[in-house]
Every structure is written in C-alpha cells, then in structure tokens.
Amino acid sequence: DTGVSQDPRHKITKRGQNVTFRCDPISEHNRLYWYRQTLGQGPEFLTYFQNEAQLEKSRLLSDRFSAERPKGSFSTLEIQRTEQGDSAMYLCASSFNWRGTVEAFFGQGTRLTVV
Amino acid sequence: DQQVKQNSPSLSVQEGRISILNCDYTNSMFDYFLWYKKYPAEGPTFLISISSIKDKNEDGRFTVFLNKSAKHLSLHIVPSQPGDSAVYFCAATLNFGNEKLTFGTGTRLTIIP
C-alpha cells in the first residue's frame, strides 16, 4: 500500500496524559499536513511541513501541541496534557508541491478519545 | 468564522438521477476549489477541482461549476450511483499550489436504489 499511513488508528487516553501520533506520507511527497476533524465539522488545518521545515501553524495548535518531521520523511504530532476537547479525528495528508495540482492525499486518520 | 459553507447537511437522491451539492464561500481571495468525498472510517479522497479562472470542470460523471460573482460552487453527479453515498466536503485554498485547505462542514449524500 503506497498511500498515506497513520498510526495508531484509534487511541483512548486519560485526561492529562500525553499522546503521540505518527504519519507516513507517500514517499515522493514533499508536503505534509495535519488536520483535525470533530463531529459534524469539516477538517480544520493545524500545521504543514515542506520537507522538514514547519512552514505554518494554525492558532488551533496550542502550546500543548507539537509536530515534527525529521529528515522530511514521517511526521509525529504530540499532544501534551490531553483535555477532553482534544477528542477528534486527526488527519494527515501529503502532496507533491508543483504547479500542476493541489491535490492532497489523506490518510485514514487517528481517532483520539480523551476520557 | 466559517469561510466555506455547505448549508445542506444531507441530501437524498434516487439512483440514476442528478445529485447537486452546493457550497458557498465568503473569502474572495480563494482561487482554487476542491471537492473531497469521505466514506466512514476513511480519510477524505480527492474528487475534482476547479481554478478560479474557469467556470466549469468536468470529469466523467462529476462536474463542478463555479460562480465567482456569487461566491458559489456546485458539484453535479450524473447519473447518481449507490456507491456515491458518502459525505462530500467542499474545500478552498488561497493560492494555487498551497494545499492548506479550508473545508466546509460537509453534505451527506444518500443514493436511494
């Protein structure tokens, strides 16, 4: 399977715990995006990387959130001191940045439940 | 501030008929628009897109229309098939080549056999 892969698919954690999600993009894609989707809403942009550089962060990304993309390959999204409001689907997407397309390919997401 | 709006949360259409999904936006700086389809427990998958310099783009059974003056776009699916039952998201981006997408809230399309 050469699509975007996310791990884990589901995570249940207690409030106050730290969690980390991983995203493996399509191998030749240089851009990687994180989105968050809550029930009844569309995905909301969190942050994106071009290669290893984090180029933009949404104001939704509080200081409890941190994302990395070492060596421009896989990415991790860490949430510290989780809160119930962090419960959502976290989606990763990747694309190859050239002026022929803006199509981003999404992974299946990691569903986080904070109890 | 919802910059991309899909005012119909759900839509039911008979198989074989036309499905029309609507999307409105408020930010006149958006210059590229996309439709994504999402099945349960899967991530969104790209369906079709349109640049602001066009007013129509067609791909098989799917056609997207853009009315810039009205800040409105629509997705037409003809003929509708049971496999089209999914949630459809409209999305927009500020710069062609910048895939930071602003999504609408989605419309759940149900095709009735």
Boltz contact constraints between the chains, C-beta under 6 A:
constraints:
  - contact:
      token1: [A, 41]
      token2: [B, 105]
      max_distance: 6.0
  - contact:
      token1: [A, 42]
      token2: [B, 89]
      max_distance: 6.0
  - contact:
      token1: [A, 42]
      token2: [B, 103]
      max_distance: 6.0
  - contact:
      token1: [A, 42]
      token2: [B, 104]
      max_distance: 6.0
  - contact:
      token1: [A, 42]
      token2: [B, 105]
      max_distance: 6.0
  - contact:
      token1: [A, 42]
      token2: [B, 106]
      max_distance: 6.0
  - contact:
      token1: [A, 43]
      token2: [B, 103]
      max_distance: 6.0
  - contact:
      token1: [A, 45]
      token2: [B, 100]
      max_distance: 6.0
  - contact:
      token1: [A, 91]
      token2: [B, 43]
      max_distance: 6.0
  - contact:
      token1: [A, 95]
      token2: [B, 99]
      max_distance: 6.0
  - contact:
      token1: [A, 99]
      token2: [B, 97]
      max_distance: 6.0
  - contact:
      token1: [A, 102]
      token2: [B, 32]
      max_distance: 6.0
  - contact:
      token1: [A, 102]
      token2: [B, 99]
      max_distance: 6.0
  - contact:
      token1: [A, 103]
      token2: [B, 46]
      max_distance: 6.0
  - contact:
      token1: [A, 104]
      token2: [B, 99]
      max_distance: 6.0
  - contact:
      token1: [A, 106]
      token2: [B, 43]
      max_distance: 6.0
  - contact:
      token1: [A, 106]
      token2: [B, 44]
      max_distance: 6.0
  - contact:
      token1: [A, 107]
      token2: [B, 43]
      max_distance: 6.0
  - contact:
      token1: [A, 108]
      token2: [B, 42]
      max_distance: 6.0
  - contact:
      token1: [A, 108]
      token2: [B, 43]
      max_distance: 6.0
  - contact:
      token1: [A, 109]
      token2: [B, 43]
      max_distance: 6.0
